[in-house]
Amino acid sequence: MAPPKHDQSSTQQQSATRLFLWLWRDYLRHHKWMLAGAIVLMMIEGSMLALISRLVQPMFDDVFTAGDRNALYFVGIAVMTIFFVRAATSAGQRILMAAIKQYTAADMRKHLLRHLMTLDSGFFQIHPPGQLIERVQGDVNAINAVWSSILTAIARDLVSLIGLLSVALWIDWQWTLLAIVGIPLLVLPSLLVQAYIRRRSRNAREVAGNISTRLDEVFHGVNQIKLNALEDYQASRYDALIRQGVKAEVRTAVGQAAVPSLIDIMTGIGFLGVLIYGGSEIIAGEKTNGEFMAFFTAMSLAFDPLRRLGLMSGQWQMAAASVERLQYVLNLAPTIKSPAKAKPVPTQSPRIALDDVSLQYGDLPVLRGASFVAEAGKTTALVGASGAGKSTVFNVLTRLVEPQTGSVRVGDDAIVDYDLADLRGLFSVVSQDAALFDETLRENILLGRDDISEDHLRRVLDAAHVSDFLSSLPNGLDSPAGPRGSNLSGGQRQRVAIARALLRDTPILLLDEATSALDTKSEKIVQTALEKLSKGRTTLVIAHRLSTIRDADSIVVMDQGRVVDQGDHHTLLAKGGIYADLHRLQFSQEESETNA
């Protein structure tokens, strides 16, 4: 369920109502009994202020003026009881609300993260991680704070205000009208201030996202920053963002402070009128001191809930910017989906066929009518210059991207006829940049599976040559890999990725430059592990080093998004063309390096 859509013509009350409806449907209803208990306690707490102000009149008239000792004990015990009840209900509702807020924020973040992970890969190419982190963390915090504030304002402060105004009206309705005469004058200034707060809050949330993005870039690229002496440059960029953030937050705070200040001004004018008019009645003997003190107490106590209710409008405007940002994300739907009726995927190593596949990113063509066949259980290599479209073929096969034209078949059916999870379950991928998480090696290999025995895991570690370096790690398999696998060498990361692929035991293997960044010794070890891994599987290999795919069953030559040739190593050499040119160029380079 998406959050309420923003409508410029909607009133604040309508927007807040829609926010609560969304929160109730998706999150709050799961904690309805706790919420009901908190609301009851808030209402009881709010009603206590009216009772206190009501007791002021007998305190002055019966106790202080008339000297009634019985009234003294009654009023004293009543006031003490009110404060005890207020303390208990205040503590209870705060504890319940804290629990509900934590549960709701956790549910919102889980929902948002799950939704984000369903979106197409293209979404993450235009939305940096820092911005998305800020939406999951900062925007959820802002929304969570405002709904609880609004609820507290309605259930406690509004009850307090109604009760206190009722006491004031009971004492003298004319005094009450004088006290609140300036309130209607607040409407137009309040609307202007709220519009200002929303604009500034939207800007503040954007700046906060930019700050998170900059931090993410700095921490992930710290080695490049050091090597290129970019510390001052990056620090100055961060300083500039921080200054923008401070300016945006201060301007938002100015707007928030304006509404309670306007209430203070109007309240001061009202009290002046009451004092002059009411004081004249007391001097004339028409009203008692107790009545005036009870009225004064009621209106004074009404001052705080009135201020909080005024502040609530500013808080809502701040949250409205976060609602808009979450609305944008949650209203997005992935374009790459599973079919309504999915066909069963192959259980054995299948044949793969691309037929006239074309794909472009915006106006940039990447694949131009590419067609080739990878036979079942055999190794097919993709070669060509950088930008030829080799890696895009892998993305098309796994439906990370969708071609505009053409068809892709895995087995007997088109890949669009398979369930997405089942389709991707056919593939194991080992790439040049092995993606490891900042967890232990065991967790990086198992990836959450708990059905793997230690004997099976040990055989996989041996086959992938991970066992060769475990003894050099402080905690063996339970040693942390570090951020993005930074605690391991390139060859070690590749072997962990191969172990992960072996454990998946899928019928199709995709190898994307798996050995290109390794030294000669590591390359031989990894290549041996890859040969074991590819045995009996339909394997597609992207390789720049043609020596590593010399024995491939078939080699597909690509150029500028097209398949220009296909055959085995000897056939392609005999034909001449792009493959023979690439082979000749690499052979001369390797020979020059050897002679050097």
C-alpha positions as CSV (number, residue, x, y, z in Angstrom):
1,M,0.0,0.0,0.0
2,A,1.5,3.3,-1.1
3,P,1.4,6.3,1.2
4,P,-1.1,9.2,0.6
5,K,-0.4,11.0,-2.7
6,H,0.4,14.7,-2.3
7,D,-2.3,17.0,-3.5
8,Q,-1.5,20.7,-3.4
9,S,-5.2,21.6,-3.0
10,S,-5.7,19.3,0.0
11,T,-5.9,20.9,3.4
12,Q,-3.5,20.0,6.2
13,Q,-6.3,18.1,8.0
14,Q,-7.1,16.0,5.0
15,S,-3.4,15.2,4.4
16,A,-2.9,14.3,8.0
17,T,-6.1,12.1,7.9
18,R,-4.8,10.3,4.8
19,L,-1.4,9.8,6.4
20,F,-3.1,8.1,9.4
21,L,-5.2,5.9,7.1
22,W,-2.1,4.7,5.3
23,L,-0.3,4.1,8.6
24,W,-3.3,2.4,10.1
25,R,-3.8,0.0,7.1
26,D,-0.1,-1.0,6.8
27,Y,1.4,-0.6,10.2
28,L,-0.5,0.7,13.2
29,R,-3.4,-1.9,13.1
30,H,-0.9,-4.6,14.0
31,H,-0.5,-2.8,17.4
32,K,-4.1,-1.6,17.8
33,W,-4.5,-2.7,21.5
34,M,-1.4,-1.0,22.6
35,L,-2.4,2.1,20.6
36,A,-5.9,2.0,22.2
37,G,-4.4,1.8,25.7
38,A,-2.1,4.7,25.0
39,I,-4.9,6.9,23.7
40,V,-7.1,6.2,26.8
41,L,-4.1,7.1,29.0
42,M,-3.5,10.2,27.0
43,M,-7.1,11.3,27.4
44,I,-7.1,10.7,31.1
45,E,-3.8,12.6,31.5
46,G,-5.2,15.5,29.4
47,S,-8.4,15.8,31.5
48,M,-6.4,16.2,34.7
49,L,-5.5,19.8,33.9
50,A,-9.2,20.8,33.8
51,L,-9.8,19.2,37.2
52,I,-6.8,21.1,38.7
53,S,-8.1,24.5,37.4
54,R,-11.6,23.6,38.6
55,L,-10.3,23.2,42.2
56,V,-8.6,26.6,42.2
57,Q,-12.0,28.4,42.9
58,P,-12.8,26.5,46.2
59,M,-9.2,26.7,47.2
60,F,-9.4,30.6,47.1
61,D,-13.0,31.1,48.1
62,D,-13.6,28.3,50.6
63,V,-10.2,27.8,52.0
64,F,-8.2,31.0,51.8
65,T,-11.1,33.5,52.1
66,A,-13.8,31.6,54.2
67,G,-11.2,29.5,56.2
68,D,-13.1,26.2,55.8
69,R,-10.8,23.5,57.2
70,N,-12.8,20.6,55.8
71,A,-12.5,22.2,52.4
72,L,-8.7,22.5,52.9
73,Y,-8.3,18.7,53.3
74,F,-10.7,17.9,50.5
75,V,-8.9,20.2,48.0
76,G,-5.4,19.1,49.1
77,I,-6.2,15.4,48.8
78,A,-8.0,16.0,45.5
79,V,-5.0,17.9,44.0
80,M,-2.6,15.2,45.2
81,T,-4.7,12.4,43.7
82,I,-4.9,14.3,40.4
83,F,-1.1,14.6,40.2
84,F,-0.7,10.8,41.1
85,V,-3.1,9.9,38.3
86,R,-1.4,12.2,35.9
87,A,2.0,10.8,36.7
88,A,0.8,7.2,36.2
89,T,-1.0,7.9,32.9
90,S,1.8,10.0,31.6
91,A,4.4,7.3,32.2
92,G,2.1,4.6,30.8
93,Q,1.3,6.3,27.6
94,R,4.9,7.4,27.0
95,I,6.1,3.8,27.4
96,L,3.4,2.4,25.1
97,M,4.0,5.1,22.5
98,A,7.7,4.5,22.5
99,A,7.1,0.8,21.9
100,I,4.6,1.5,19.1
101,K,6.9,4.0,17.4
102,Q,9.8,1.5,17.4
103,Y,7.7,-1.3,16.0
104,T,6.1,1.0,13.4
105,A,9.5,2.4,12.3
106,A,10.9,-1.1,12.0
107,D,8.0,-2.3,9.9
108,M,8.2,0.7,7.7
109,R,11.9,0.2,7.1
110,K,11.5,-3.5,6.4
111,H,8.7,-2.7,4.0
112,L,10.6,0.0,2.2
113,L,13.8,-2.1,1.9
114,R,11.9,-5.0,0.5
115,H,10.1,-2.8,-2.0
116,L,13.4,-1.1,-3.1
117,M,15.0,-4.5,-3.8
118,T,12.1,-5.3,-6.2
119,L,12.8,-2.3,-8.4
120,D,14.7,-2.6,-11.6
121,S,18.5,-2.2,-11.7
122,G,18.1,1.0,-13.7
123,F,16.5,2.7,-10.6
124,F,19.8,2.2,-8.7
125,Q,21.8,3.7,-11.5
126,I,20.2,7.1,-11.0
127,H,19.6,7.0,-7.2
128,P,22.8,6.9,-5.2
129,P,23.0,4.8,-2.1
130,G,23.2,7.8,0.3
131,Q,19.9,9.1,-0.9
132,L,18.2,5.8,-0.5
133,I,19.7,5.3,3.0
134,E,18.4,8.7,4.0
135,R,14.9,7.7,2.8
136,V,15.0,4.4,4.7
137,Q,16.4,6.1,7.9
138,G,15.8,9.8,8.0
139,D,12.4,10.1,6.2
140,V,11.0,7.2,8.2
141,N,12.1,8.9,11.4
142,A,10.5,12.1,10.4
143,I,7.1,10.5,9.6
144,N,7.3,8.3,12.7
145,A,7.8,11.4,14.9
146,V,5.0,13.4,13.3
147,W,2.2,10.8,13.5
148,S,2.9,10.2,17.2
149,S,3.0,13.9,17.8
150,I,-0.3,14.4,16.0
151,L,-1.9,11.5,17.9
152,T,-0.6,12.9,21.2
153,A,-1.9,16.3,20.3
154,I,-5.4,15.0,19.6
155,A,-5.7,12.5,22.4
156,R,-4.0,14.5,25.2
157,D,-3.6,18.2,24.3
158,L,-6.9,18.6,22.5
159,V,-8.7,17.0,25.5
160,S,-6.8,19.3,27.8
161,L,-7.7,22.3,25.8
162,I,-11.4,21.4,25.6
163,G,-11.5,20.7,29.3
164,L,-9.8,23.9,30.3
165,L,-11.9,26.0,27.9
166,S,-15.0,24.3,29.4
167,V,-13.9,25.4,32.9
168,A,-13.2,28.9,31.6
169,L,-16.7,29.1,29.9
170,W,-18.3,27.8,33.0
171,I,-16.8,30.6,35.1
172,D,-17.5,33.4,32.6
173,W,-18.2,33.1,28.9
174,Q,-17.4,36.8,28.3
175,W,-14.0,36.5,29.8
176,T,-13.3,33.4,27.6
177,L,-14.3,35.2,24.4
178,L,-12.0,38.1,25.3
179,A,-9.1,35.7,25.9
180,I,-9.5,34.0,22.5
181,V,-10.5,37.0,20.4
182,G,-7.2,37.1,18.6
183,I,-7.2,33.4,17.5
184,P,-9.0,34.0,14.2
185,L,-6.3,36.5,13.3
186,L,-3.8,33.7,13.3
187,V,-5.2,31.8,10.4
188,L,-3.6,33.6,7.4
189,P,-0.2,34.0,9.0
190,S,-0.2,30.3,10.1
191,L,-1.0,29.2,6.5
192,L,1.8,31.2,5.1
193,V,4.2,29.9,7.7
194,Q,3.2,26.3,7.0
195,A,3.8,26.7,3.3
196,Y,7.3,28.1,4.1
197,I,8.1,25.2,6.5
198,R,7.1,22.6,3.9
199,R,9.4,24.2,1.3
200,R,12.3,24.4,3.7
201,S,11.8,20.9,5.0
202,R,11.8,19.5,1.5
203,N,15.1,21.2,0.8
204,A,16.5,20.0,4.2
205,R,15.6,16.4,3.3
206,E,17.3,16.7,-0.1
207,V,20.4,18.1,1.5
208,A,20.5,15.4,4.1
209,G,20.4,12.8,1.3
210,N,23.3,14.5,-0.5
211,I,25.3,14.5,2.7
212,S,24.7,10.7,3.1
213,T,25.7,10.2,-0.5
214,R,28.9,12.1,0.0
215,L,29.8,10.1,3.1
216,D,29.1,6.9,1.3
217,E,31.4,7.9,-1.6
218,V,34.2,9.0,0.7
219,F,34.2,5.8,2.8
220,H,34.0,3.5,-0.1
221,G,36.7,5.4,-2.0
222,V,39.0,6.2,0.8
223,N,42.0,4.5,-0.8
224,Q,41.6,6.4,-4.0
225,I,41.2,9.6,-2.0
226,K,44.5,8.9,-0.2
227,L,46.4,7.9,-3.4
228,N,45.3,11.0,-5.2
229,A,45.7,13.4,-2.3
230,L,42.0,14.3,-2.4
231,E,41.5,14.7,1.3
232,D,41.2,18.5,1.3
233,Y,39.0,18.4,-1.9
234,Q,36.6,15.9,-0.5
235,A,36.5,17.6,2.9
236,S,35.7,21.0,1.3
237,R,32.8,19.4,-0.7
238,Y,31.5,17.8,2.5
239,D,31.9,21.2,4.3
240,A,29.8,22.9,1.6
241,L,27.0,20.3,2.0
242,I,27.1,20.7,5.8
243,R,26.7,24.5,5.5
244,Q,23.7,23.9,3.2
245,G,22.3,21.5,5.7
246,V,22.8,23.9,8.7
247,K,21.2,26.7,6.7
248,A,18.2,24.6,5.7
249,E,17.6,23.3,9.2
250,V,17.9,26.8,10.7
251,R,15.4,28.2,8.2
252,T,13.0,25.3,9.0
253,A,13.4,26.0,12.7
254,V,12.6,29.7,12.1
255,G,9.3,28.6,10.5
256,Q,8.5,26.2,13.3
257,A,9.1,28.8,16.0
258,A,6.8,31.3,14.3
259,V,3.5,29.6,15.0
260,P,3.9,29.3,18.8
261,S,5.2,32.8,18.9
262,L,2.1,34.1,17.1
263,I,0.0,32.2,19.6
264,D,1.9,33.9,22.4
265,I,1.2,37.3,21.0
266,M,-2.5,36.6,20.5
267,T,-2.7,35.1,24.1
268,G,-1.0,38.2,25.6
269,I,-3.6,40.5,23.9
270,G,-6.4,38.3,25.1
271,F,-5.1,38.3,28.7
272,L,-4.9,42.1,28.7
273,G,-8.5,42.3,27.7
274,V,-9.6,39.8,30.4
275,L,-7.5,41.5,33.1
276,I,-9.0,45.0,32.4
277,Y,-12.6,43.7,32.0
278,G,-12.5,41.1,34.7
279,G,-10.5,43.2,37.1
280,S,-13.2,45.9,36.9
281,E,-15.9,43.3,37.8
282,I,-13.9,42.1,40.8
283,I,-13.3,45.6,42.0
284,A,-17.1,46.2,41.7
285,G,-17.7,43.0,43.7
286,E,-19.5,41.2,40.9
287,K,-16.9,38.4,40.7
288,T,-14.8,36.7,43.4
289,N,-11.0,36.3,43.6
290,G,-11.5,32.6,43.4
291,E,-13.4,32.8,40.2
292,F,-10.8,34.9,38.6
293,M,-7.9,32.7,39.8
294,A,-9.7,29.6,38.5
295,F,-10.2,31.3,35.2
296,F,-6.7,32.5,35.1
297,T,-5.3,29.1,36.0
298,A,-7.5,27.4,33.3
299,M,-6.3,29.8,30.6
300,S,-2.7,29.6,31.8
301,L,-2.8,25.8,31.7
302,A,-4.5,26.0,28.3
303,F,-1.5,27.9,27.0
304,D,0.9,24.9,26.8
305,P,-1.4,22.5,24.9
306,L,-2.4,25.4,22.6
307,R,1.3,26.0,21.9
308,R,1.9,22.3,21.2
309,L,-1.1,22.1,18.9
310,G,0.3,25.2,17.0
311,L,3.7,23.5,16.9
312,M,2.1,20.4,15.5
313,S,1.2,22.2,12.2
314,G,4.9,23.0,11.7
315,Q,5.9,19.4,12.5
316,W,3.3,18.1,10.0
317,Q,4.8,20.3,7.2
318,M,8.2,18.9,8.0
319,A,7.0,15.4,7.7
320,A,5.0,16.2,4.5
321,A,8.3,16.5,2.7
322,S,9.4,13.0,3.9
323,V,5.9,11.6,2.9
324,E,6.4,13.0,-0.6
325,R,9.9,11.3,-0.9
326,L,8.6,8.0,0.4
327,Q,5.5,8.3,-1.8
328,Y,7.8,8.6,-4.9
329,V,9.6,5.4,-4.0
330,L,6.6,3.3,-2.9
331,N,4.5,4.3,-5.9
332,L,7.2,2.9,-8.2
333,A,6.6,-0.5,-9.6
334,P,9.2,-2.8,-11.2
335,T,8.8,-3.2,-15.0
336,I,10.5,-6.6,-14.9
337,K,8.1,-9.0,-13.3
338,S,7.3,-12.7,-13.2
339,P,4.5,-13.8,-15.5
340,A,1.0,-14.6,-14.0
341,K,1.4,-18.3,-15.0
342,A,5.1,-19.3,-14.9
343,K,6.4,-22.3,-16.7
344,P,8.7,-24.7,-14.9
345,V,12.4,-24.0,-15.4
346,P,14.8,-26.7,-16.7
347,T,16.3,-29.1,-14.2
348,Q,19.3,-30.1,-16.3
349,S,21.9,-27.8,-17.9
350,P,19.9,-26.1,-20.7
351,R,20.6,-24.7,-24.1
352,I,20.7,-20.9,-24.3
353,A,19.7,-19.0,-27.4
354,L,19.6,-15.3,-28.2
355,D,17.6,-14.4,-31.3
356,D,17.9,-10.8,-32.8
357,V,18.2,-9.2,-29.4
358,S,18.4,-5.4,-29.3
359,L,18.7,-3.2,-26.2
360,Q,19.5,0.4,-25.6
361,Y,19.9,2.6,-22.5
362,G,18.1,5.9,-23.4
363,D,19.5,6.8,-26.8
364,L,22.6,4.6,-26.4
365,P,22.4,1.3,-28.3
366,V,24.2,-1.6,-26.5
367,L,23.0,-4.7,-28.3
368,R,22.1,-4.5,-32.0
369,G,20.3,-7.7,-33.1
370,A,22.6,-10.1,-31.3
371,S,22.0,-13.8,-32.0
372,F,24.0,-16.8,-30.9
373,V,23.5,-20.3,-29.3
374,A,25.2,-21.8,-26.3
375,E,24.8,-25.5,-26.3
376,A,23.7,-27.4,-23.2
377,G,26.5,-28.6,-20.9
378,K,29.2,-26.9,-22.9
379,T,31.4,-23.8,-22.5
380,T,30.7,-20.8,-24.7
381,A,33.0,-17.8,-24.6
382,L,32.1,-14.2,-25.4
383,V,35.0,-12.1,-26.7
384,G,35.3,-8.6,-28.1
385,A,36.5,-5.1,-27.3
386,S,35.3,-3.2,-24.3
387,G,31.7,-1.9,-24.9
388,A,30.9,-4.7,-27.3
389,G,27.9,-5.8,-25.2
390,K,29.3,-8.9,-23.5
391,S,28.3,-8.1,-19.9
392,T,24.9,-6.8,-21.1
393,V,24.3,-10.3,-22.5
394,F,24.6,-11.6,-18.9
395,N,22.2,-9.0,-17.6
396,V,19.7,-9.9,-20.3
397,L,20.0,-13.6,-19.5
398,T,19.2,-13.0,-15.8
399,R,16.6,-10.3,-16.6
400,L,18.3,-7.6,-14.8
401,V,17.5,-5.6,-17.9
402,E,14.9,-6.2,-20.6
403,P,15.7,-6.0,-24.3
404,Q,13.4,-3.9,-26.5
405,T,13.3,-6.5,-29.3
406,G,14.2,-10.1,-29.9
407,S,13.8,-13.2,-27.7
408,V,16.0,-15.1,-25.2
409,R,15.4,-18.8,-24.6
410,V,16.8,-20.9,-21.8
411,G,15.9,-24.5,-22.5
412,D,12.6,-24.9,-24.5
413,D,11.0,-21.6,-23.3
414,A,11.6,-17.9,-23.4
415,I,13.0,-16.5,-20.1
416,V,10.0,-14.1,-19.8
417,D,7.8,-17.3,-19.2
418,Y,9.7,-18.2,-16.1
419,D,9.2,-16.9,-12.6
420,L,12.0,-14.4,-11.9
421,A,13.3,-16.2,-8.8
422,D,13.3,-19.5,-10.5
423,L,15.1,-18.1,-13.6
424,R,17.8,-16.5,-11.5
425,G,18.1,-19.7,-9.5
426,L,19.4,-21.3,-12.7
427,F,22.6,-19.1,-12.7
428,S,25.7,-18.9,-10.6
429,V,27.9,-15.9,-11.4
430,V,31.6,-15.4,-10.7
431,S,32.8,-11.9,-11.8
432,Q,36.1,-10.0,-11.8
433,D,34.9,-7.9,-8.8
434,A,33.7,-10.6,-6.4
435,A,30.9,-9.1,-4.4
436,L,31.5,-10.0,-0.7
437,F,29.5,-8.7,2.2
438,D,31.0,-7.3,5.4
439,E,30.4,-10.6,7.2
440,T,32.3,-13.8,7.9
441,L,33.6,-16.0,5.1
442,R,31.1,-18.7,6.2
443,E,28.2,-16.3,5.9
444,N,29.5,-15.1,2.5
445,I,29.6,-18.6,1.2
446,L,26.4,-20.0,2.8
447,L,24.3,-16.8,2.0
448,G,21.8,-17.7,4.7
449,R,21.5,-21.4,3.9
450,D,21.2,-23.7,6.9
451,D,20.8,-27.0,5.1
452,I,24.5,-27.5,4.3
453,S,26.4,-30.1,6.3
454,E,30.0,-29.4,7.5
455,D,31.3,-32.3,5.3
456,H,29.6,-30.9,2.2
457,L,30.9,-27.4,3.0
458,R,34.5,-28.8,3.5
459,R,34.4,-30.5,0.1
460,V,33.3,-27.2,-1.5
461,L,36.0,-25.3,0.2
462,D,38.6,-27.8,-1.0
463,A,37.3,-27.7,-4.6
464,A,37.4,-23.9,-4.7
465,H,40.9,-23.8,-3.0
466,V,39.5,-21.8,-0.2
467,S,40.9,-24.3,2.3
468,D,44.4,-23.3,1.0
469,F,44.4,-20.0,2.8
470,L,42.0,-20.5,5.8
471,S,44.8,-21.4,8.1
472,S,46.4,-17.9,7.6
473,L,43.2,-16.2,8.8
474,P,42.8,-15.4,12.5
475,N,39.4,-17.3,12.9
476,G,39.5,-19.4,9.8
477,L,36.2,-19.7,8.1
478,D,34.6,-17.4,10.7
479,S,37.0,-14.5,10.0
480,P,35.4,-11.3,8.8
481,A,35.7,-10.6,5.1
482,G,35.7,-6.8,5.8
483,P,33.8,-4.1,3.9
484,R,33.5,-5.4,0.3
485,G,35.9,-8.2,1.1
486,S,38.8,-5.8,1.9
487,N,40.4,-8.2,4.3
488,L,41.1,-10.7,1.5
489,S,43.3,-10.5,-1.6
490,G,41.8,-10.5,-5.0
491,G,42.5,-14.2,-5.6
492,Q,41.1,-15.1,-2.2
493,R,37.9,-13.2,-2.9
494,Q,37.5,-15.0,-6.3
495,R,37.9,-18.4,-4.6
496,V,35.2,-17.4,-2.0
497,A,32.9,-16.5,-4.9
498,I,33.7,-19.8,-6.6
499,A,32.9,-21.7,-3.4
500,R,29.6,-19.8,-3.3
501,A,28.8,-20.8,-6.9
502,L,29.8,-24.5,-6.2
503,L,27.4,-24.5,-3.2
504,R,24.5,-23.1,-5.3
505,D,25.1,-26.0,-7.8
506,T,23.1,-24.4,-10.6
507,P,22.9,-25.7,-14.1
508,I,24.2,-22.5,-15.7
509,L,27.5,-20.8,-14.9
510,L,28.3,-17.2,-15.9
511,L,32.0,-16.2,-15.6
512,D,32.7,-12.5,-16.1
513,E,36.4,-11.7,-16.4
514,A,36.9,-14.0,-13.3
515,T,40.7,-14.2,-13.6
516,S,41.6,-11.0,-15.4
517,A,42.7,-9.0,-12.3
518,L,44.8,-11.8,-10.7
519,D,48.5,-12.5,-10.7
520,T,49.8,-15.6,-12.5
521,K,49.9,-17.9,-9.5
522,S,46.4,-16.9,-8.3
523,E,45.1,-17.2,-11.9
524,K,46.2,-20.8,-12.2
525,I,44.6,-21.7,-8.8
526,V,41.3,-19.9,-9.7
527,Q,41.3,-21.3,-13.2
528,T,41.7,-24.9,-11.9
529,A,38.7,-24.2,-9.5
530,L,36.7,-22.8,-12.4
531,E,37.3,-25.8,-14.6
532,K,35.9,-28.1,-11.8
533,L,33.0,-25.7,-11.4
534,S,32.1,-25.6,-15.1
535,K,32.2,-29.4,-15.6
536,G,28.7,-30.6,-16.8
537,R,27.2,-27.1,-16.7
538,T,26.2,-24.7,-19.5
539,T,28.9,-22.2,-19.1
540,L,29.2,-18.7,-20.6
541,V,32.6,-17.0,-20.2
542,I,33.6,-13.4,-20.8
543,A,37.4,-13.2,-21.1
544,H,39.9,-10.6,-22.3
545,R,42.7,-13.1,-22.0
546,L,42.1,-15.4,-25.0
547,S,44.5,-18.0,-23.6
548,T,41.9,-18.8,-20.9
549,I,39.2,-19.7,-23.4
550,R,41.3,-21.5,-26.0
551,D,39.6,-24.8,-25.2
552,A,36.0,-23.4,-25.1
553,D,33.5,-25.5,-27.1
554,S,32.4,-22.3,-28.9
555,I,33.6,-18.7,-29.1
556,V,31.1,-15.9,-29.8
557,V,32.8,-12.8,-31.3
558,M,31.0,-9.5,-30.5
559,D,31.6,-6.0,-31.9
560,Q,29.5,-2.9,-31.1
561,G,26.6,-4.9,-29.8
562,R,26.5,-7.4,-32.7
563,V,27.6,-11.0,-33.0
564,V,29.9,-11.0,-35.9
565,D,31.3,-14.6,-35.8
566,Q,31.0,-17.9,-33.8
567,G,33.1,-21.0,-33.8
568,D,35.9,-22.8,-32.0
569,H,39.4,-21.3,-31.5
570,H,41.1,-22.9,-34.5
571,T,38.2,-22.2,-36.9
572,L,38.1,-18.5,-35.9
573,L,41.8,-18.2,-36.3
574,A,41.7,-19.7,-39.7
575,K,38.9,-17.3,-40.8
576,G,40.9,-14.3,-39.8
577,G,38.7,-11.3,-38.8
578,I,38.3,-9.7,-35.4
579,Y,39.1,-12.8,-33.3
580,A,42.3,-13.4,-35.2
581,D,43.3,-9.7,-34.8
582,L,42.6,-9.9,-31.1
583,H,44.6,-13.1,-30.8
584,R,47.5,-11.6,-32.8
585,L,47.5,-8.4,-30.7
586,Q,47.5,-10.3,-27.4
587,F,50.2,-12.7,-28.5
588,S,52.5,-9.9,-29.5
589,Q,51.9,-8.1,-26.2
590,E,52.6,-11.2,-24.2
591,E,55.7,-11.8,-26.2
592,S,56.9,-8.3,-25.6
593,E,56.3,-8.6,-21.9
594,T,58.2,-11.9,-21.8
595,N,61.2,-10.4,-23.7
596,A,61.2,-7.4,-21.4
